[in-house]
Amino acid sequence: MAIMSEQLWRRHANPWSSWTRLLTYPLVYLPCWNRSWKQGVLVGGSFAINPLLFPKPDSTASWMTRGVLGEEGWTRRNTRDFATALNVINSAALAAALLTAWQRKGWPTLYASSTIARRCNSGQKHNQSETGNRNKPAPHSYIDEWGQTIRTNNSRSTHQHNTPR
């Protein structure tokens, strides 16, 4: 079951959408700290409408755009891998941060929220083998609407230009 349509993913991939969403993450804790459901509705609403506020990006040159498109490929796979384990850990850290914000404990809230931000890399190497033809996608990959090959193997998505250099 797809949570977001492909069109919404494209708008979500706009660097302005990504950066404004990233910079507003600290606002998630305010409704718990202030015990205000009205603030919770405002913060939740801002996150919900964020992808709708920005148009589809013109290219995939921005690493924020490529990151969101990689996230789309990863969610489409629906596998259990190291990235899934990191999401479980981050979800637990978010729950802890929200709980400590509700209890109005500043330093524990700050620590738990910083745990969410400290994602570690799995240390796995990307499969860098080429298929021999740059116009065909590698196994476990697809070509997006910008002509970028998006690989979805080894629990990560990487982008490679589809045009000769």
PEPE-V862519 format. One record per residue. N is the residue number from 1. OMEGA is omega in whole degrees, -180 to 180 (NA if undefined). NEAR is the number of other C-alpha atoms within 10 Angstrom. Layout:
BEGIN
N_OMEGA_NEAR + N_OMEGA_NEAR
END
This chain:
BEGIN
1_-179_4 + 2_178_7 + 3_-179_9 + 4_176_11 + 5_180_8 + 6_179_11 + 7_179_11 + 8_176_14 + 9_-179_18 + 10_178_20 + 11_178_22 + 12_-178_27 + 13_177_29 + 14_-179_25 + 15_178_23 + 16_177_19 + 17_-179_23 + 18_-177_19 + 19_179_11 + 20_177_12 + 21_180_16 + 22_-178_10 + 23_179_9 + 24_178_12 + 25_179_12 + 26_179_11 + 27_-179_14 + 28_-174_19 + 29_-178_23 + 30_180_16 + 31_177_20 + 32_-179_20 + 33_-178_18 + 34_-178_14 + 35_-177_15 + 36_178_11 + 37_178_11 + 38_176_10 + 39_178_17 + 40_178_18 + 41_180_12 + 42_-179_14 + 43_178_18 + 44_178_14 + 45_180_11 + 46_177_14 + 47_-179_17 + 48_-177_11 + 49_-177_12 + 50_-179_16 + 51_-179_21 + 52_-176_14 + 53_-173_13 + 54_179_17 + 55_175_17 + 56_-180_18 + 57_-179_17 + 58_-179_8 + 59_177_14 + 60_-178_20 + 61_-179_11 + 62_180_12 + 63_174_12 + 64_178_17 + 65_-179_23 + 66_178_21 + 67_179_18 + 68_178_20 + 69_174_23 + 70_176_20 + 71_178_17 + 72_179_19 + 73_180_20 + 74_-180_19 + 75_179_13 + 76_-178_13 + 77_179_13 + 78_-179_9 + 79_175_11 + 80_-179_9 + 81_-177_12 + 82_179_15 + 83_177_17 + 84_178_15 + 85_177_11 + 86_178_16 + 87_177_13 + 88_178_12 + 89_179_15 + 90_178_19 + 91_177_13 + 92_179_15 + 93_177_20 + 94_178_20 + 95_178_14 + 96_180_17 + 97_179_27 + 98_178_21 + 99_-180_18 + 100_174_22 + 101_178_25 + 102_179_18 + 103_179_15 + 104_176_15 + 105_-172_13 + 106_-176_13 + 107_176_12 + 108_177_16 + 109_179_23 + 110_180_15 + 111_-179_15 + 112_179_21 + 113_177_23 + 114_175_14 + 115_178_16 + 116_-177_17 + 117_-176_11 + 118_176_9 + 119_178_13 + 120_178_8 + 121_-178_9 + 122_-180_12 + 123_179_6 + 124_178_10 + 125_173_9 + 126_173_14 + 127_-173_13 + 128_-178_9 + 129_179_8 + 130_178_11 + 131_-179_11 + 132_179_9 + 133_-176_9 + 134_179_14 + 135_178_15 + 136_178_14 + 137_176_19 + 138_176_21 + 139_-179_12 + 140_178_12 + 141_177_17 + 142_178_17 + 143_-178_18 + 144_-175_12 + 145_178_9 + 146_-179_11 + 147_179_15 + 148_174_20 + 149_-180_23 + 150_-180_24 + 151_-178_25 + 152_179_24 + 153_179_17 + 154_174_14 + 155_177_18 + 156_174_20 + 157_177_22 + 158_180_20 + 159_176_20 + 160_178_13 + 161_-177_16 + 162_-178_17 + 163_179_10 + 164_-179_6 + 165_NA_4
END
